[in-house]
Amino acid sequence: MTARPAPAGGVPVTAEHSSGGPTGRNAPTGPNAVSGPSGLRGFTRRPPPARERCELCAEPLSGEHRHLVDTRKRSLMCACTGCYLLFTRPGAGAGHFRAVPDRYLADPDFTLDEESWNRLQIPVGLAFFFRNSELDRLAAFYPSPAGATESELDPDTWRDVLGHSRLAALLRPDTEALLIRREREAEGPGTGECYLVPVDACYELVGRMRLHWQGFDGGAEARADLADFFARVRAAARPPAEEDGP
């Protein structure tokens, strides 16, 4: 998700070696001297990318890492395993930070007709919904070329349109979302998809759509990326079990 890498390292360029190579009494001379552009090669070479770090303790992170939700700033934070585990229990840290779970659940019986979708007032065929604990309300978002766009969602609409899904009662505040797709590819109206997913997966989707979106309908690359994303969600998701709870 949103990574905040530390500033890149490298050797600072000081007056001693700016613009024209070393100068003054310490400048190299003779047949082995190196000056001019070649002498600056070491300073102009792009430094290696900085490693991602835990946004709580600054521990270097591996490529695959977990996330926390900052419930006050409404943002995702990259976290090391130790810091992540501190906030896996409800109420830890007075609720300021919440660990994003990794469960994917599917509702195989989910259907969504056109009238119900229109009540959601979502202008595209895809949206995700989560409960904002700070404001004590449900929030609806959909991906757009500008990023995640919020749509108003009143409690009655939530209950009437999405409340019948057995996943709705399992949703954990701030950290999980219901991901709704209006219809499956090539299956027509009324064949919607509904998944309970980690909220960082939704923002990954938003970022991918923003990166690849072209024209009015997104373009072929964005559609292919969307199909790949949902294929991975389907592969990871399972029906809810009796032991699943919010």
C-alpha positions as CSV (number, residue, x, y, z in Angstrom):
1,M,0.0,0.0,0.0
2,T,1.2,3.5,0.6
3,A,4.9,3.2,1.2
4,R,6.8,5.9,2.8
5,P,10.5,5.1,2.1
6,A,13.1,6.8,4.1
7,P,15.2,9.5,2.2
8,A,17.6,7.9,-0.1
9,G,21.2,7.8,1.0
10,G,24.3,8.9,-1.0
11,V,27.3,11.2,-0.7
12,P,26.4,14.9,-0.4
13,V,27.8,17.2,-3.0
14,T,29.8,19.9,-1.2
15,A,31.7,22.9,-2.5
16,E,34.8,20.8,-2.7
17,H,33.5,18.6,-5.4
18,S,30.7,20.6,-7.1
19,S,30.6,21.4,-10.8
20,G,34.2,20.7,-11.9
21,G,35.8,17.9,-9.9
22,P,38.2,18.3,-7.0
23,T,40.1,21.6,-6.9
24,G,42.7,23.2,-4.7
25,R,45.8,21.8,-3.0
26,N,44.3,18.3,-2.7
27,A,43.3,18.0,-6.4
28,P,44.9,14.9,-8.0
29,T,47.5,15.6,-10.7
30,G,49.6,13.6,-13.1
31,P,48.7,10.9,-15.7
32,N,46.3,9.1,-13.3
33,A,44.4,12.2,-12.3
34,V,40.6,12.1,-12.9
35,S,38.7,15.3,-13.5
36,G,35.8,16.8,-15.3
37,P,32.6,14.8,-15.9
38,S,34.3,11.4,-15.3
39,G,35.4,12.6,-11.9
40,L,31.8,13.3,-10.9
41,R,30.6,9.9,-12.0
42,G,30.6,8.6,-8.4
43,F,28.5,11.5,-7.3
44,T,26.0,11.6,-10.2
45,R,25.3,7.8,-10.1
46,R,21.8,7.2,-8.8
47,P,21.9,5.8,-5.3
48,P,20.2,2.4,-4.6
49,P,16.6,2.6,-3.6
50,A,16.0,3.1,0.2
51,R,14.5,0.1,2.0
52,E,11.0,0.4,3.3
53,R,10.8,0.8,7.0
54,C,8.2,0.2,9.7
55,E,6.4,3.5,10.3
56,L,6.4,2.9,14.0
57,C,9.8,1.7,14.9
58,A,11.8,2.2,11.7
59,E,12.8,-1.5,11.4
60,P,13.7,-2.4,7.8
61,L,10.9,-4.3,6.1
62,S,10.9,-7.2,3.7
63,G,9.1,-7.0,0.4
64,E,6.0,-8.7,1.9
65,H,4.9,-7.0,5.1
66,R,1.7,-6.1,7.0
67,H,-0.2,-2.9,7.5
68,L,-1.9,-1.0,10.3
69,V,-4.7,1.5,10.0
70,D,-4.3,4.8,11.8
71,T,-7.9,5.4,12.7
72,R,-7.4,9.1,13.4
73,K,-5.6,10.0,10.3
74,R,-7.5,7.5,8.2
75,S,-4.3,6.2,6.6
76,L,-2.5,2.9,6.2
77,M,0.9,2.4,7.7
78,C,3.6,-0.2,6.8
79,A,4.5,-2.3,9.9
80,C,7.1,-4.9,10.9
81,T,5.8,-8.1,12.4
82,G,6.5,-7.0,16.0
83,C,4.6,-3.8,15.7
84,Y,1.8,-5.4,13.8
85,L,1.2,-8.1,16.5
86,L,0.9,-5.3,19.1
87,F,-2.3,-4.2,17.6
88,T,-4.0,-7.4,16.7
89,R,-6.2,-7.5,19.8
90,P,-9.3,-5.2,19.9
91,G,-8.7,-2.1,22.0
92,A,-4.9,-2.3,21.9
93,G,-3.4,1.2,21.9
94,A,-6.8,2.7,22.7
95,G,-7.9,1.9,19.2
96,H,-5.5,4.4,17.6
97,F,-3.9,1.7,15.4
98,R,-5.6,-1.4,14.2
99,A,-3.9,-4.4,12.5
100,V,-5.3,-5.2,9.0
101,P,-6.3,-8.9,9.0
102,D,-5.4,-11.2,6.1
103,R,-8.7,-13.1,5.7
104,Y,-10.6,-13.3,2.4
105,L,-14.2,-14.5,2.5
106,A,-16.7,-15.0,-0.3
107,D,-20.5,-15.0,-0.5
108,P,-21.3,-17.5,-3.2
109,D,-25.1,-16.7,-2.9
110,F,-24.8,-13.0,-3.4
111,T,-26.9,-11.4,-6.1
112,L,-27.5,-7.7,-7.0
113,D,-30.1,-6.5,-9.4
114,E,-30.0,-3.2,-11.2
115,E,-32.5,-1.4,-8.9
116,S,-30.4,-2.3,-5.9
117,W,-27.2,-1.2,-7.5
118,N,-28.8,2.2,-8.5
119,R,-29.7,2.8,-4.8
120,L,-26.0,2.7,-4.0
121,Q,-25.5,5.7,-6.3
122,I,-22.1,4.3,-7.5
123,P,-21.4,5.5,-11.1
124,V,-19.1,2.5,-11.9
125,G,-19.5,-1.2,-11.5
126,L,-17.3,-1.6,-8.5
127,A,-17.2,-0.3,-5.0
128,F,-16.0,-1.2,-1.5
129,F,-17.6,-0.5,1.9
130,F,-16.2,-0.3,5.4
131,R,-17.2,0.9,8.8
132,N,-15.5,4.1,10.1
133,S,-15.2,3.7,13.8
134,E,-14.2,7.3,14.5
135,L,-17.3,8.6,12.8
136,D,-19.4,5.6,13.6
137,R,-20.8,5.3,10.1
138,L,-20.4,3.3,7.0
139,A,-18.4,4.6,4.1
140,A,-18.6,3.7,0.4
141,F,-15.8,4.2,-2.0
142,Y,-15.2,3.5,-5.7
143,P,-12.0,3.6,-7.8
144,S,-11.5,6.5,-10.2
145,P,-8.7,8.1,-12.2
146,A,-8.3,10.5,-9.3
147,G,-8.1,7.8,-6.6
148,A,-10.6,6.5,-4.1
149,T,-13.9,8.6,-4.4
150,E,-16.4,8.5,-1.5
151,S,-20.1,8.2,-2.1
152,E,-22.7,8.9,0.6
153,L,-24.3,5.8,2.0
154,D,-27.2,5.9,4.5
155,P,-27.8,3.1,6.9
156,D,-31.2,2.1,5.3
157,T,-29.6,1.6,1.9
158,W,-26.8,-0.5,3.5
159,R,-29.4,-2.7,5.3
160,D,-31.7,-3.1,2.3
161,V,-29.1,-3.7,-0.4
162,L,-26.1,-5.3,1.4
163,G,-27.4,-6.3,4.8
164,H,-28.7,-9.6,3.4
165,S,-25.2,-10.8,2.7
166,R,-23.9,-13.0,5.5
167,L,-20.5,-11.2,5.1
168,A,-22.0,-7.9,6.3
169,A,-22.3,-9.0,9.9
170,L,-18.6,-10.2,9.9
171,L,-17.1,-7.0,8.8
172,R,-14.4,-5.6,11.2
173,P,-14.4,-1.8,11.6
174,D,-11.7,0.2,9.8
175,T,-9.6,-2.8,8.7
176,E,-11.9,-4.9,6.4
177,A,-14.2,-4.0,3.6
178,L,-17.0,-5.5,1.5
179,L,-15.8,-5.5,-2.1
180,I,-18.7,-5.5,-4.5
181,R,-18.6,-6.0,-8.2
182,R,-21.8,-5.4,-10.1
183,E,-21.5,-8.4,-12.4
184,R,-19.1,-11.1,-13.3
185,E,-17.4,-10.9,-16.7
186,A,-19.6,-12.3,-19.5
187,E,-22.3,-13.4,-17.1
188,G,-24.7,-10.5,-17.3
189,P,-26.8,-8.4,-14.9
190,G,-27.7,-9.8,-11.5
191,T,-24.5,-11.9,-11.2
192,G,-22.7,-9.7,-8.7
193,E,-19.7,-10.7,-6.6
194,C,-19.3,-9.9,-2.9
195,Y,-16.1,-10.5,-0.9
196,L,-14.9,-9.6,2.5
197,V,-11.3,-8.5,2.1
198,P,-8.5,-6.6,4.0
199,V,-8.9,-2.9,3.4
200,D,-5.4,-2.6,2.1
201,A,-6.3,-4.8,-0.8
202,C,-9.0,-2.3,-1.8
203,Y,-6.5,0.6,-1.8
204,E,-4.1,-1.6,-3.8
205,L,-6.9,-1.9,-6.4
206,V,-7.5,1.9,-6.3
207,G,-3.8,2.5,-6.9
208,R,-3.6,0.0,-9.8
209,M,-6.7,1.6,-11.5
210,R,-5.3,5.1,-11.1
211,L,-2.0,4.0,-12.6
212,H,-3.4,2.3,-15.7
213,W,-6.7,4.2,-16.3
214,Q,-7.0,5.6,-19.8
215,G,-9.9,7.4,-21.5
216,F,-13.5,7.2,-20.4
217,D,-13.8,3.5,-19.6
218,G,-10.3,2.8,-18.3
219,G,-8.9,1.1,-21.4
220,A,-7.7,-2.4,-22.1
221,E,-4.8,-2.4,-19.6
222,A,-7.0,-1.3,-16.7
223,R,-9.6,-3.9,-17.5
224,A,-7.0,-6.6,-17.7
225,D,-5.5,-5.5,-14.4
226,L,-9.0,-5.5,-12.8
227,A,-9.6,-9.1,-14.1
228,D,-6.3,-10.2,-12.7
229,F,-7.0,-8.6,-9.3
230,F,-10.4,-10.4,-9.0
231,A,-8.9,-13.7,-10.1
232,R,-6.5,-13.4,-7.2
233,V,-9.3,-12.5,-4.8
234,R,-11.4,-15.4,-5.9
235,A,-8.4,-17.8,-5.4
236,A,-7.8,-16.5,-1.9
237,A,-11.4,-16.3,-0.7
238,R,-13.4,-19.0,1.0
239,P,-17.0,-19.2,2.3
240,P,-17.4,-18.1,5.9
241,A,-17.1,-20.8,8.6
242,E,-18.9,-21.1,11.9
243,E,-15.9,-19.8,13.8
244,D,-15.6,-16.7,11.7
245,G,-16.7,-13.6,13.6
246,P,-16.3,-9.8,13.5
